[in-house]
Amino acid sequence: MNFQEFNLISPIYKALSEIGYTQATEIQAQAIPTILKGSDIIGCAQTGTGKTAAFAIPILQLLHSNSSPKAGIQALILTPTRELAIQIDDNFKMYGKYLPLKHLAIFGGVPQGNQVAALKRGVHILIATPGRLLDLLQQGLISLSQIKILVLDEADRMLDMGFVNDVKKVLTKVPVKKQTLFFSATMPTSIRKFANTIVRQPVEINVTPVSSTAKTVKQAVYFVNKNEKTRLLVDLLKDVDILRSLVFTRTKHGADKLVKQLSKMGIHAAAIHGNKSQNARQRALSDFRDSRIRVLVATDVAARGIDIEELPHVVNYEIPNVPETYVHRIGRTGRAGMNGVAISFCDQEEKADFTNIQKLIGSRIPVLQ
């Protein structure tokens, strides 16, 4: 479906044309017209499917058409991580380039001063992590009484991270009458039950089920002893054609340990996980995007918000124990029609988890020697 078919206002269409958006993804084709009609949504779509544009574009159009420029916060997007909040804010900046609507991302891990100052200057669209939002609400620095549209993005990750009570507290601060857009990469029973408590007569949209992997990603696995994984990774990175590699570990400690090991081998690397400060995480991402470091080692929670163009290489240094997580991990590469490579290292203790992954995706992953 072409973006011209959505009857978007000219300022939005102009911005989309400038960044090269012509054909809508499946989630965009289904969600944008539905949101523009004012319907609530329960959407199941994994990261990398164009989900942010699917809700950001119609929100910009609805608020521009129906709101006063002087009005307060009218759209709230709740998201689990700082990286996702920043990414969503960047997208609103791109799509709303020619509109007078103001947007702001607020998150913890940094002093609140700059965020509070921006709030006082006026904001129409607020992107927030639950903890910082609640903190500012309790200080009386934010009012959500004018919210017209509420978005819960990456709801499964938000609840996995223990934000359910924070989200419920936020819900008591927004008007009962509003449009609610609920997006989740997975839809287990607990997530669906929660969604049904906050939406009204929703339209359900299911796109790219979590069991599917992109055809643009070439997958392979090495069966290797646990104590040989670092040496294997170093050997792989000797390939000069691998300009950047995103490497996944299960734990924060494991990520830090691997970075130290790689550094001893002369490989520039950085770790990104929940124990790192906001400045450290942003610096690591920036260094990785600009190829100042070759390897970014990440845990799953931190990586959900990573959106890096032209990321050619993902390594599962440790096999995830949740099969769906494998799909999310390798979805970091092979995006927007580009080719990518996803290599997994599987030791003896991880073979059962690897078998479950192959069952989920419905195919055998080629074994490398």
Residue pairs with C-beta under 8 A, 6 or more apart in sequence:
1 23
1 24
1 28
1 29
2 22
2 23
2 24
3 13
3 16
3 21
3 22
3 23
3 24
4 13
6 24
6 32
6 33
6 36
6 57
8 16
8 57
8 61
9 61
9 64
9 65
11 64
11 96
11 97
11 98
11 99
12 57
12 60
12 61
12 95
12 96
12 98
12 99
14 98
15 94
15 95
15 96
15 97
15 98
16 57
16 95
18 97
19 94
21 53
24 32
24 50
25 49
25 50
25 53
25 54
25 207
26 49
26 207
26 208
27 43
27 45
27 49
27 50
27 51
27 54
27 205
27 207
27 208
28 50
28 53
28 54
28 57
30 54
30 205
30 207
31 41
31 43
31 51
31 54
31 55
31 58
31 181
31 205
32 54
32 57
32 58
34 41
34 203
34 205
35 41
35 54
35 55
35 58
35 59
35 62
35 179
35 181
36 58
36 61
36 62
38 62
38 179
39 179
39 201
39 202
39 203
40 179
40 180
40 181
40 182
40 199
40 200
40 201
40 202
40 203
41 180
41 181
41 182
41 183
41 199
41 202
41 203
41 204
41 205
42 182
42 187
42 192
42 195
42 199
42 202
42 203
42 204
42 205
43 51
43 54
43 181
43 182
43 183
43 184
43 204
43 205
43 206
43 207
44 183
44 184
44 185
44 186
44 187
44 204
44 205
44 206
44 207
44 209
44 210
45 51
45 54
45 183
45 185
45 205
45 206
45 207
45 208
46 185
46 208
46 210
46 327
46 328
46 331
47 154
47 185
47 304
47 307
47 328
47 331
48 214
48 307
48 331
48 332
48 335
49 207
49 208
51 153
51 183
52 87
52 88
52 91
52 153
53 91
53 95
55 77
55 151
55 153
55 181
55 183
56 88
56 91
56 92
56 95
56 96
57 95
59 75
59 125
59 149
59 151
60 92
60 95
60 96
60 99
60 101
60 125
62 148
62 149
63 74
63 75
63 101
63 124
63 125
63 148
63 149
64 99
64 100
64 101
66 148
67 74
67 101
67 124
67 148
69 100
69 101
70 122
71 124
71 146
72 122
72 123
72 124
72 143
72 145
72 146
73 123
73 124
73 125
73 126
73 142
73 143
73 144
73 146
73 147
74 124
74 125
74 146
74 147
74 148
74 149
75 124
75 125
75 126
75 147
75 148
75 149
75 150
75 151
76 126
76 128
76 144
76 147
76 149
76 150
76 151
76 170
76 174
77 88
77 125
77 126
77 127
77 128
77 151
77 153
78 128
78 129
78 130
78 133
78 150
78 151
78 152
78 153
78 158
78 167
78 170
79 85
79 88
79 127
79 128
79 129
79 153
79 154
79 158
79 305
80 129
80 130
80 153
80 154
80 157
80 158
80 161
80 163
80 301
80 304
80 305
81 107
81 129
81 154
81 157
81 161
81 301
81 302
81 304
81 305
82 107
82 108
82 109
82 129
82 278
82 281
82 305
83 281
83 285
83 302
83 304
83 305
83 306
84 153
84 154
84 304
84 305
85 105
85 106
85 107
85 127
85 128
85 129
85 305
86 105
86 107
86 282
86 305
87 305
87 307
88 105
88 127
88 153
89 103
89 104
89 105
89 127
92 103
92 125
92 127
93 103
96 103
101 124
101 125
102 121
102 122
102 123
102 124
102 125
103 123
103 124
103 125
103 126
103 127
104 115
104 118
104 119
104 123
104 125
104 126
104 127
105 127
105 128
106 112
106 115
106 119
106 126
106 127
106 128
106 129
106 132
106 133
106 136
107 128
107 129
107 132
107 278
108 129
108 131
108 132
108 135
108 278
109 277
109 278
109 281
110 278
110 279
112 132
112 135
112 136
115 132
115 136
116 136
116 141
119 136
119 141
119 142
126 133
126 142
130 158
130 163
130 166
130 167
130 170
131 163
131 166
133 142
133 166
133 170
134 166
134 169
134 170
136 142
137 144
137 170
137 173
144 170
144 173
144 174
144 175
145 173
145 175
146 175
147 174
147 175
147 178
148 175
148 178
148 179
149 178
149 179
149 180
149 181
150 174
150 178
150 179
150 180
150 181
150 198
151 180
151 181
151 182
151 183
152 158
152 167
152 180
152 181
152 182
152 183
152 184
152 198
153 183
154 183
154 184
154 185
154 304
155 182
155 183
155 184
155 191
155 194
155 195
156 184
156 185
156 186
156 187
156 188
156 191
157 185
157 301
157 304
158 164
158 167
159 167
159 190
159 191
159 194
160 301
161 301
164 194
171 198
180 198
180 199
180 200
180 202
182 195
182 198
182 199
182 202
184 191
184 195
185 210
185 324
185 328
186 210
186 324
187 206
195 202
210 324
210 327
210 328
211 324
211 327
211 360
211 361
211 362
212 327
212 361
213 219
213 327
213 330
213 331
213 361
214 330
214 331
214 334
214 335
214 340
216 334
216 335
216 337
216 338
216 339
216 340
217 330
217 331
217 333
217 334
217 339
217 340
217 341
217 342
218 339
218 340
218 341
218 342
219 330
219 342
219 343
219 344
219 365
219 366
220 341
220 342
220 343
220 344
220 365
220 366
220 367
220 368
221 343
221 344
221 345
221 346
221 354
221 365
221 366
221 367
221 368
222 232
222 343
222 344
222 345
222 346
222 367
222 368
222 369
223 346
223 347
223 351
223 367
224 232
224 345
224 346
224 347
225 347
225 348
226 347
226 348
226 349
229 317
229 318
229 345
229 347
230 258
230 261
230 262
232 345
233 247
233 258
233 262
233 315
233 317
233 345
234 262
234 265
234 267
236 242
236 245
236 315
236 343
237 245
237 267
237 294
237 295
242 294
242 312
242 313
243 291
243 294
243 312
244 288
244 291
244 294
244 295
244 296
244 308
244 311
244 312
244 313
245 294
245 295
245 296
245 313
245 314
245 315
246 288
246 295
246 296
246 298
246 303
246 306
246 308
246 311
246 313
246 314
246 315
246 332
246 333
247 258
247 269
247 295
247 296
247 297
247 298
247 314
247 315
247 317
248 297
248 298
248 299
248 300
248 303
248 314
248 315
248 316
248 317
248 318
248 320
248 329
249 255
249 258
249 297
249 298
249 299
249 317
249 318
250 299
250 300
250 318
250 320
250 321
251 299
252 271
252 273
252 274
252 275
252 299
254 317
254 318
255 271
255 272
255 273
255 297
255 298
255 299
256 271
256 273
258 269
258 271
258 297
258 317
259 269
259 270
259 271
259 295
259 297
262 269
262 295
262 297
263 269
267 294
267 295
268 292
268 293
268 294
268 295
269 293
269 294
269 295
269 296
269 297
270 283
270 284
270 287
270 288
270 293
270 295
270 296
270 297
271 284
271 296
271 297
271 298
272 281
272 284
272 285
272 296
272 297
272 298
272 299
272 302
272 303
272 306
273 298
273 299
273 301
273 302
274 299
274 301
274 302
276 284
276 302
281 302
284 293
284 296
285 296
285 306
285 308
286 292
287 293
288 296
288 308
289 308
296 306
297 317
298 306
300 320
300 325
300 328
300 329
303 328
303 329
303 332
304 328
306 332
308 332
309 335
309 336
310 338
311 332
311 333
311 335
311 340
312 333
312 338
312 339
312 340
312 341
313 333
313 340
313 341
313 342
313 343
314 329
314 330
314 332
314 333
314 340
314 341
314 342
314 343
315 342
315 343
315 344
315 345
316 326
316 329
316 330
316 342
316 343
316 344
316 345
317 345
318 345
318 350
319 326
319 344
319 345
319 346
319 350
319 353
319 354
319 357
320 326
320 329
320 353
320 357
321 353
323 353
323 356
323 357
323 359
323 360
323 361
324 360
326 344
326 357
326 360
326 361
327 360
327 361
329 342
330 340
330 342
333 340
333 341
333 342
334 340
334 342
343 368
344 354
344 365
346 354
354 365
357 365
358 364
358 365
